[in-house]
Amino acid sequence: MKKLATILAMVLGATNMFAMGAPATGTPQKGSSLMTMVPLILIMVIFYFLILFPQRQQQKKLMEMIKNVKNGDKIVTSGGIHGTVIKIDKTTITIQISSSPKAEMTIEKSVIGKVIQ
């Protein structure tokens, strides 16, 4: 977060530098509209690489982990429920949530938070 604040301060400082570039006259300068767009584009690129790109990588890793779940794996759901996988269907998983064989719960695959194995 500190890194993001530093980068944004640099970009905003550059914006002020571009804004103070040429004195106002009756005719607009040719490159002025492009120069005002550069900081905005720069902010979008920084936003992508600092926030969106790592989030997509994390999402891919989670989807791969969910795809590789097998019977006997111990999992934790996003709600904090611990259980052992006993049956896998196309979109759901049945888990045993205690040592009693009757304590079973069917959940969506998408609520798996992590696999403990």
Secondary structure, DSSP 8 states (H G I E B T S, - for coil): -HHHHHHHHHHHHHHHHHHTSS---SS--TTHHHHHHHHHHHHHHHHIIIIIHHHHHHHHHHHHHHHT--TT-EEEETT--EEEEEEE-SSEEEEE-SSSTT-EEEEEGGGEEEE--
